[in-house]
Amino acid sequence: MRIYKILPRAAWTEAHEAGRFEGSPLDLADGFIHFSTAAQAQETARRHFAGQADLVVLEVEADELGEALRWEASRGGDLFPHLYGPLAASLVRYVTEAPLNGDGAPTLGDLK
């Protein structure tokens, strides 16, 4: 199963050069890196990234993250993937752009 992380391009560039992504300020505050499934990602983009330009979407194979990945309930009860530890840049399968649509929400395209 693939999972997705939305973040500013500059943060990904920095992480890629360092070889690992430690997390966004929110991730660091919460103690884990927030991911979304394909079914959850567009709503995550709309809720948390509206109006933010120059975003990218990282695609990662969940099974490759091992025991550091946990599925935990959100406030609404949906299970979300949370990574307890850094994300190795080498595990990112694809990076795609997330341009803003006419309503200011990032468009993620066809996630699988």
DSSP file (Angstrom, degrees, kcal/mol; ACC not computed):
  #  RESIDUE AA STRUCTURE BP1 BP2  ACC     N-H-->O    O-->H-N    N-H-->O    O-->H-N    TCO  KAPPA ALPHA  PHI   PSI    X-CA   Y-CA   Z-CA
    1    1 A M              0   0    0      0, 0.0    61,-3.0     0, 0.0    62,-0.4   0.000 360.0 360.0 360.0 136.8    0.0    0.0    0.0
    2    2 A R  E     -A   61   0A   0     59,-0.2    36,-0.5   110,-0.2     2,-0.3  -0.722 360.0-168.1 -92.9 143.7    1.3    3.5   -0.9
    3    3 A I  E     -AB  60  37A   0     57,-2.9    57,-2.6    -2,-0.3     2,-0.4  -0.872  10.4-138.2-127.1 163.8    1.0    6.4    1.6
    4    4 A Y  E     -AB  59  36A   0     32,-3.0    32,-2.1    -2,-0.3     2,-0.4  -0.934  11.9-164.3-134.1 143.9    1.6   10.1    0.9
    5    5 A K  E     -A   58   0A   0     53,-1.8    53,-3.2    -2,-0.4     2,-0.5  -0.995  12.5-155.3-126.5 125.0    3.2   13.1    2.6
    6    6 A I  E     +A   57   0A   0     -2,-0.4    51,-0.2    51,-0.2    28,-0.1  -0.849  30.8 145.0 -98.8 132.3    2.4   16.6    1.4
    7    7 A L  E     -A   56   0A   0     49,-2.3    49,-2.9    -2,-0.5    -2,-0.0  -0.989  52.3 -77.6-160.0 162.1    5.1   19.2    2.1
    8    8 A P  E >>  -A   55   0A   0      0, 0.0     4,-1.8     0, 0.0     3,-0.5  -0.355  40.9-122.5 -63.2 143.8    6.7   22.4    0.7
    9    9 A R  H 3> S+     0   0    0     45,-2.9     4,-2.8     1,-0.2     5,-0.2   0.880 111.7  57.4 -54.1 -41.5    9.1   21.8   -2.1
   10   10 A A  H 3> S+     0   0    0     44,-0.3     4,-2.2     1,-0.2    -1,-0.2   0.878 104.8  51.2 -61.2 -38.0   11.9   23.5   -0.2
   11   11 A A  H <> S+     0   0    0     -3,-0.5     4,-2.3     2,-0.2    -1,-0.2   0.893 111.9  47.0 -66.1 -39.2   11.4   21.1    2.7
   12   12 A W  H  X S+     0   0    0     -4,-1.8     4,-3.3     2,-0.2     5,-0.2   0.911 110.1  52.6 -68.8 -41.4   11.7   18.1    0.4
   13   13 A T  H  X S+     0   0    0     -4,-2.8     4,-2.2     1,-0.2    -2,-0.2   0.931 112.0  46.1 -58.4 -45.8   14.8   19.6   -1.3
   14   14 A E  H  X S+     0   0    0     -4,-2.2     4,-1.8    -5,-0.2    -1,-0.2   0.920 115.1  46.7 -62.3 -45.2   16.5   20.0    2.0
   15   15 A A  H  X>S+     0   0    0     -4,-2.3     4,-1.6     2,-0.2     5,-1.4   0.906 110.5  52.3 -65.0 -42.3   15.5   16.5    3.1
   16   16 A H  H  <5S+     0   0    0     -4,-3.3    -1,-0.2     1,-0.2    -2,-0.2   0.917 110.5  47.8 -60.9 -43.8   16.6   15.0   -0.1
   17   17 A E  H  <5S+     0   0    0     -4,-2.2    -1,-0.2    -5,-0.2    -2,-0.2   0.858 114.8  46.0 -65.4 -35.3   20.0   16.6    0.1
   18   18 A A  H  <5S-     0   0    0     -4,-1.8    -1,-0.2     2,-0.2    -2,-0.2   0.677 110.7-123.1 -79.7 -18.6   20.3   15.4    3.8
   19   19 A G  T  <5S+     0   0    0     -4,-1.6    70,-1.9    -3,-0.2    71,-0.5   0.467  82.5  57.3  88.6   2.0   19.2   11.9    2.9
   20   20 A R  E   < -D   88   0B   0     -5,-1.4     2,-0.6    68,-0.3    68,-0.2  -0.980  69.8-133.4-162.7 149.8   16.3   12.0    5.3
   21   21 A F  E     -D   87   0B   0     66,-2.9    66,-2.7    -2,-0.3     3,-0.1  -0.938  14.1-173.4-107.6 119.6   13.1   13.9    6.3
   22   22 A E        -     0   0    0     -2,-0.6     2,-0.1     1,-0.3    63,-0.1   0.701  51.9 -94.2 -85.1 -21.5   12.9   14.6   10.0
   23   23 A G        -     0   0    0    -12,-0.1    -1,-0.3    64,-0.1    10,-0.1  -0.416  35.5 -77.7 125.4 158.4    9.4   16.1    9.8
   24   24 A S     >  -     0   0    0     -2,-0.1     4,-2.9    -3,-0.1     5,-0.2  -0.281  56.0 -93.7 -76.9 171.1    7.5   19.3    9.5
   25   25 A P  H  > S+     0   0    0      0, 0.0     4,-2.1     0, 0.0     5,-0.1   0.904 130.6  48.5 -55.1 -40.2    7.1   21.6   12.5
   26   26 A L  H  > S+     0   0    0      2,-0.2     4,-2.3     1,-0.2     6,-0.2   0.924 110.7  50.4 -65.1 -44.1    3.7   20.0   13.2
   27   27 A D  H  >>S+     0   0    0      1,-0.2     4,-1.7     2,-0.2     5,-1.4   0.940 111.2  48.5 -57.4 -47.7    5.2   16.5   12.8
   28   28 A L  H  <5S+     0   0    0     -4,-2.9    -1,-0.2     1,-0.2    -2,-0.2   0.887 111.4  49.9 -62.5 -39.2    8.0   17.4   15.2
   29   29 A A  H  <5S+     0   0    0     -4,-2.1    -1,-0.2    -5,-0.2    -2,-0.2   0.872 114.6  44.3 -66.0 -36.6    5.5   18.8   17.7
   30   30 A D  H  <5S-     0   0    0     -4,-2.3    -2,-0.2     2,-0.3    -1,-0.2   0.662 110.4-121.3 -83.9 -16.8    3.3   15.7   17.5
   31   31 A G  T  <5S+     0   0    0     -4,-1.7     2,-0.3     1,-0.2    -3,-0.2   0.590  82.1  61.5  88.7  10.6    6.3   13.3   17.7
   32   32 A F  S   <S-     0   0    0     -5,-1.4     2,-0.6    -6,-0.2    -2,-0.3  -0.979  85.7-100.7-158.6 161.9    5.7   11.5   14.4
   33   33 A I  E     -E   83   0C   0     50,-2.9    50,-2.4    -2,-0.3     2,-0.3  -0.807  38.7-132.6 -91.1 123.6    5.5   12.2   10.6
   34   34 A H  E     +E   82   0C   0     -2,-0.6     2,-0.3    48,-0.2    48,-0.2  -0.591  30.6 173.9 -76.3 130.5    1.9   12.5    9.4
   35   35 A F        -     0   0    0     46,-2.0     2,-0.3    -2,-0.3   -30,-0.2  -0.832  15.0-149.8-125.0 168.5    1.0   10.5    6.3
   36   36 A S  E     -B    4   0A   0    -32,-2.1   -32,-3.0    -2,-0.3     2,-0.1  -0.968  15.7-121.5-134.9 153.0   -2.2    9.9    4.4
   37   37 A T  E  >  -B    3   0A   0     -2,-0.3     4,-2.0   -34,-0.2     3,-0.4  -0.349  41.7 -98.2 -78.1 172.3   -3.6    7.1    2.3
   38   38 A A  H  > S+     0   0    0    -36,-0.5     4,-0.6     1,-0.2    73,-0.2   0.890 127.2  51.7 -59.1 -38.8   -4.7    7.8   -1.2
   39   39 A A  H  4 S+     0   0    0      1,-0.2     4,-0.3     2,-0.1    -1,-0.2   0.771 117.2  38.6 -69.6 -26.1   -8.3    8.0    0.0
   40   40 A Q  H  > S+     0   0    0     -3,-0.4     4,-2.1     1,-0.1     3,-0.3   0.681  95.1  82.5 -96.2 -21.4   -7.4   10.5    2.7
   41   41 A A  H  X S+     0   0    0     -4,-2.0     4,-2.7     1,-0.2     5,-0.2   0.846  86.7  51.9 -63.2 -41.9   -4.8   12.7    1.0
   42   42 A Q  H  X S+     0   0    0     -4,-0.6     4,-2.4     1,-0.2    -1,-0.2   0.907 112.7  46.4 -64.6 -39.6   -7.0   15.1   -1.0
   43   43 A E  H  > S+     0   0    0     -3,-0.3     4,-2.7    -4,-0.3     5,-0.2   0.888 111.5  52.3 -68.1 -38.2   -9.0   16.0    2.2
   44   44 A T  H  X S+     0   0    0     -4,-2.1     4,-2.7     2,-0.2     5,-0.4   0.927 110.4  49.1 -59.1 -44.8   -5.7   16.4    4.1
   45   45 A A  H  X S+     0   0    0     -4,-2.7     4,-1.9     1,-0.2    -2,-0.2   0.927 113.0  46.4 -60.9 -46.2   -4.5   18.8    1.3
   46   46 A R  H  X S+     0   0    0     -4,-2.4     4,-0.6     1,-0.2    -2,-0.2   0.918 118.9  40.2 -63.7 -44.6   -7.7   20.8    1.5
   47   47 A R  H  < S+     0   0    0     -4,-2.7    -2,-0.2     1,-0.1    -1,-0.2   0.889 129.9  22.2 -73.4 -40.8   -7.8   21.1    5.3
   48   48 A H  H  < S+     0   0    0     -4,-2.7    -3,-0.2    -5,-0.2    -2,-0.2   0.566 128.3  36.1-110.7 -10.3   -4.1   21.6    6.1
   49   49 A F  H >< S+     0   0    0     -4,-1.9     3,-2.0    -5,-0.4    -3,-0.2   0.299  71.1 140.9-129.8   9.6   -2.5   23.0    2.9
   50   50 A A  T 3< S+     0   0    0     -4,-0.6    55,-0.2     1,-0.3     3,-0.1  -0.291  77.8  13.4 -57.0 134.6   -5.1   25.3    1.3
   51   51 A G  T 3  S+     0   0    0     53,-3.8     2,-0.7     1,-0.2    -1,-0.3   0.380  94.3 124.3  81.7  -4.5   -3.5   28.4   -0.2
   52   52 A Q    <   -     0   0    0     -3,-2.0     3,-0.3    52,-0.3    -1,-0.2  -0.802  46.1-158.3 -93.4 117.8    0.1   27.1    0.1
   53   53 A A        +     0   0    0     -2,-0.7    -3,-0.0     1,-0.2     0, 0.0  -0.423  63.6  37.9 -88.7 166.6    1.9   27.2   -3.2
   54   54 A D  S    S+     0   0    0      1,-0.2   -45,-2.9    -2,-0.1   -44,-0.3   0.898  77.3 156.0  61.3  47.7    4.9   25.1   -4.3
   55   55 A L  E     -A    8   0A   0     43,-0.5    43,-2.0    -3,-0.3     2,-0.3  -0.685  24.9-161.3 -98.6 155.2    3.9   21.9   -2.6
   56   56 A V  E     -AC   7  97A   0    -49,-2.9   -49,-2.3    -2,-0.3     2,-0.5  -0.913  12.4-135.8-129.2 161.9    5.0   18.4   -3.5
   57   57 A V  E     -AC   6  96A   0     39,-2.8    39,-2.0    -2,-0.3     2,-0.4  -0.981  13.9-151.2-119.9 123.5    3.6   15.0   -2.6
   58   58 A L  E     -AC   5  95A   0    -53,-3.2   -53,-1.8    -2,-0.5     2,-0.5  -0.784   7.0-153.3 -92.3 135.8    5.9   12.2   -1.6
   59   59 A E  E     +AC   4  94A   0     35,-2.5    34,-2.7    -2,-0.4    35,-1.0  -0.951  19.1 175.4-112.3 127.0    4.8    8.6   -2.4
   60   60 A V  E     -AC   3  92A   0    -57,-2.6   -57,-2.9    -2,-0.5     2,-0.7  -0.969  35.2-119.2-132.9 142.7    6.1    5.9   -0.1
   61   61 A E  E >   -A    2   0A   0     30,-0.6     3,-1.3    -2,-0.4     4,-0.3  -0.753  24.0-148.3 -81.2 117.1    5.5    2.1    0.1
   62   62 A A  G >  S+     0   0    0    -61,-3.0     3,-1.9    -2,-0.7     4,-0.3   0.863  92.4  60.0 -57.1 -40.7    4.1    1.6    3.6
   63   63 A D  G >  S+     0   0    0    -62,-0.4     3,-0.9     1,-0.3    -1,-0.3   0.759  95.9  63.2 -62.0 -25.1    5.5   -1.9    4.1
   64   64 A E  G <  S+     0   0    0     -3,-1.3    -1,-0.3     1,-0.2    -2,-0.2   0.585  90.7  67.5 -76.9  -9.1    9.1   -0.5    3.6
   65   65 A L  G X  S-     0   0    0     -3,-1.9     3,-1.1    -4,-0.3    -1,-0.2   0.581  86.1-165.9 -89.2 -10.0    8.8    1.6    6.7
   66   66 A G  G X   -     0   0    0     -3,-0.9     3,-1.5    -4,-0.3    -1,-0.2  -0.184  55.1 -18.9  65.2-150.6    8.7   -1.4    9.1
   67   67 A E  G 3  S+     0   0    0      1,-0.3    -1,-0.2    16,-0.0    17,-0.1   0.597 122.5  76.6 -72.1 -11.4    7.6   -1.2   12.7
   68   68 A A  G <  S+     0   0    0     -3,-1.1    16,-3.1    15,-0.1     2,-0.5   0.691  81.8  82.1 -71.5 -16.8    8.2    2.6   12.8
   69   69 A L  E <   +F   83   0C   0     -3,-1.5     2,-0.4    14,-0.2    14,-0.2  -0.789  61.6 179.6 -92.9 127.0    4.9    3.0   10.9
   70   70 A R  E     -F   82   0C   0     12,-2.9    12,-3.0    -2,-0.5     2,-0.7  -0.966  25.7-136.3-126.4 143.5    1.8    2.8   13.1
   71   71 A W  E     +F   81   0C   0     -2,-0.4     2,-0.4    10,-0.2     8,-0.1  -0.887  34.9 176.3 -99.2 116.4   -1.9    3.2   12.0
   72   72 A E  E     -F   80   0C   0      8,-2.7     8,-3.1    -2,-0.7     2,-0.1  -0.930  31.5-106.2-129.2 147.3   -3.6    5.4   14.5
   73   73 A A  E     -F   79   0C   0     -2,-0.4     6,-0.2     6,-0.2     5,-0.1  -0.429  30.3-148.3 -71.4 138.6   -7.1    6.8   14.8
   74   74 A S    >   -     0   0    0      4,-2.5     3,-1.6    -2,-0.1    -1,-0.1  -0.315  41.6 -83.5 -90.6-177.5   -7.6   10.5   14.1
   75   75 A R  T 3  S+     0   0    0      1,-0.3    -2,-0.1    -2,-0.1    -1,-0.0   0.839 133.1  49.6 -57.8 -33.0  -10.3   12.7   15.8
   76   76 A G  T 3  S-     0   0    0      2,-0.1    -1,-0.3     1,-0.0     3,-0.1   0.495 120.3-108.3 -85.5  -3.0  -12.8   11.4   13.3
   77   77 A G  S <  S+     0   0    0     -3,-1.6    -2,-0.1     1,-0.3     2,-0.1   0.226  74.3 134.3  97.3 -15.1  -11.9    7.8   13.9
   78   78 A D        -     0   0    0     -5,-0.1    -4,-2.5     1,-0.1     2,-0.5  -0.402  59.9-117.4 -66.3 144.9  -10.2    7.1   10.5
   79   79 A L  E     - F   0  73C   0     -6,-0.2    -6,-0.2    -3,-0.1    -1,-0.1  -0.756  34.3-170.9 -85.0 124.9   -6.9    5.3   10.8
   80   80 A F  E     - F   0  72C   0     -8,-3.1    -8,-2.7    -2,-0.5     2,-0.4  -0.896  25.6-113.8-114.7 145.5   -3.9    7.4    9.6
   81   81 A P  E     - F   0  71C   0      0, 0.0   -46,-2.0     0, 0.0     2,-0.4  -0.664  33.7-173.8 -80.1 128.4   -0.4    6.2    9.0
   82   82 A H  E     -EF  34  70C   0    -12,-3.0   -12,-2.9    -2,-0.4     2,-0.6  -0.989  14.0-147.8-124.9 129.1    2.1    7.8   11.4
   83   83 A L  E     -EF  33  69C   0    -50,-2.4   -50,-2.9    -2,-0.4     2,-1.3  -0.869   2.8-156.6-101.1 118.3    5.9    7.3   11.1
   84   84 A Y  S    S+     0   0    0    -16,-3.1   -52,-0.1    -2,-0.6   -15,-0.0  -0.715  71.7  21.1 -94.4  85.5    7.8    7.3   14.4
   85   85 A G  S    S-     0   0    0     -2,-1.3   -52,-0.3   -63,-0.1    -2,-0.1  -0.751 104.1 -46.8 140.4 173.2   11.2    8.3   13.2
   86   86 A P        -     0   0    0      0, 0.0     2,-0.6     0, 0.0   -64,-0.2  -0.299  49.6-121.8 -72.1 157.8   12.8   10.0   10.2
   87   87 A L  E     -D   21   0B   0    -66,-2.7   -66,-2.9    -4,-0.1     2,-0.3  -0.897  23.4-131.2 -98.9 117.7   11.9    9.1    6.6
   88   88 A A  E >   -D   20   0B   0     -2,-0.6     3,-1.9   -68,-0.2     4,-0.3  -0.531  11.0-137.6 -67.0 129.3   14.9    8.0    4.6
   89   89 A A  G >  S+     0   0    0    -70,-1.9     3,-1.5    -2,-0.3    -1,-0.2   0.809 101.3  66.8 -59.0 -29.9   14.9    9.9    1.3
   90   90 A S  G 3  S+     0   0    0    -71,-0.5    -1,-0.3     1,-0.3   -70,-0.1   0.684  92.7  60.8 -67.0 -17.2   15.8    6.7   -0.5
   91   91 A L  G <  S+     0   0    0     -3,-1.9     2,-0.7   -31,-0.0   -30,-0.6   0.533  76.9 104.4 -87.3  -6.6   12.3    5.2    0.4
   92   92 A V  E <   -C   60   0A   0     -3,-1.5   -32,-0.2    -4,-0.3     3,-0.1  -0.667  49.9-173.3 -78.5 116.7   10.5    7.9   -1.5
   93   93 A R  E     +     0   0A   0    -34,-2.7     2,-0.3    -2,-0.7    -1,-0.2   0.911  64.6   5.4 -77.6 -45.1    9.2    6.3   -4.7
   94   94 A Y  E     -C   59   0A   0    -35,-1.0   -35,-2.5     2,-0.0     2,-0.4  -0.983  54.0-157.7-142.0 150.5    7.8    9.3   -6.5
   95   95 A V  E     +C   58   0A   0     -2,-0.3     2,-0.3   -37,-0.2   -37,-0.2  -0.993  22.1 177.3-127.3 122.3    7.6   13.1   -5.9
   96   96 A T  E     -C   57   0A   0    -39,-2.0   -39,-2.8    -2,-0.4     2,-0.1  -0.901  29.6-108.2-125.5 155.4    4.9   14.9   -7.7
   97   97 A E  E     -C   56   0A   0     -2,-0.3   -41,-0.2   -41,-0.2    -2,-0.0  -0.431  17.8-154.8 -77.6 154.7    3.8   18.6   -7.8
   98   98 A A        -     0   0    0    -43,-2.0   -43,-0.5    -2,-0.1    10,-0.2  -0.671  17.8-170.2-130.1  76.4    0.6   19.7   -6.1
   99   99 A P        -     0   0    0      0, 0.0     8,-3.0     0, 0.0     2,-0.2  -0.267  28.8-103.3 -67.3 155.0   -0.6   22.9   -7.8
  100  100 A L  B     -G  106   0D   0      6,-0.2     2,-0.1     1,-0.1   -47,-0.0  -0.558  31.8-142.3 -78.6 140.7   -3.4   24.9   -6.4
  101  101 A N    >   -     0   0    0      4,-2.8     3,-1.9    -2,-0.2    -1,-0.1  -0.256  41.0 -81.0 -88.2-174.8   -6.8   24.7   -8.0
  102  102 A G  T 3  S+     0   0    0      1,-0.3    -2,-0.1     2,-0.1    -1,-0.0   0.714 131.7  53.0 -62.3 -22.1   -9.2   27.6   -8.4
  103  103 A D  T 3  S-     0   0    0      2,-0.2    -1,-0.3     3,-0.0    -3,-0.0   0.440 119.8-108.2 -91.8  -1.2  -10.4   27.2   -4.8
  104  104 A G  S <  S+     0   0    0     -3,-1.9   -53,-3.8     1,-0.3   -52,-0.3   0.520  77.9 129.3  87.4   5.9   -6.9   27.4   -3.5
  105  105 A A        -     0   0    0    -55,-0.2    -4,-2.8   -54,-0.1    -1,-0.3  -0.740  65.9-105.8 -92.0 142.2   -6.7   23.7   -2.5
  106  106 A P  B     -G  100   0D   0      0, 0.0     2,-0.6     0, 0.0    -6,-0.2  -0.408  27.9-137.3 -63.9 140.4   -3.7   21.6   -3.7
  107  107 A T        -     0   0    0     -8,-3.0   -65,-0.0     1,-0.1     0, 0.0  -0.900  18.9-175.2-101.0 121.7   -4.5   19.2   -6.5
  108  108 A L        -     0   0    0     -2,-0.6    -1,-0.1     1,-0.3     2,-0.1   0.579  23.8-146.7 -97.9 -10.9   -2.9   15.8   -5.9
  109  109 A G        -     0   0    0      1,-0.1     2,-1.0     2,-0.1    -1,-0.3  -0.408  54.9 -16.9  79.0-157.6   -3.8   14.1   -9.2
  110  110 A D        -     0   0    0     -2,-0.1     2,-0.3     2,-0.0    -1,-0.1  -0.732  67.7-173.7 -92.6  97.2   -4.5   10.3   -9.4
  111  111 A L              0   0    0     -2,-1.0    -2,-0.1   -73,-0.2  -107,-0.0  -0.690 360.0 360.0 -90.2 144.6   -3.1    8.7   -6.3
  112  112 A K              0   0    0     -2,-0.3  -110,-0.2  -109,-0.1    -1,-0.1   0.391 360.0 360.0-110.3 360.0   -3.2    4.9   -6.1
